[in-house]
Amino acid sequence: MSGWIFFAESATQTVSGFRNVTEQNGVSISLTGMLIVFIALSLISLVLAVLPHVVDKLNNFFPPARMHNAPAKAEAGAQVEEDTIMAAIGFVLHTQMTQTRN
């Protein structure tokens, strides 16, 4: 019963300002939070810095099937043919449009 009375008495006293922060260990809690965030961001930065080296090492064990930045030989021939067709269509459309204006 005396515990409830103590709780009721302490609830009526209000503390504000920096005193409230110091009494509730606010400074240590905020410093701990900042330290956790700093360590997490440092680890993320470290992982991103080391990642290219790790990928290069893994590339020796797991080589890619083909380079994704270069088209395959069959695709390259088809692309040239498609570009030629598109150029011919563009030329025909251009000549038709200029003839209809005159």
Buried (B, 14 or more C-beta within 10 A) or exposed (E): EEEEEEEEEEEEEEEEEEEEBEEEEEEEEEEEEEEEEEEEEEEEEEEEEEEEEEEEEEEEEEEEEEEEEEEEEEEEEEEEEEEEEEEEEEEEEEEEEEEEEE
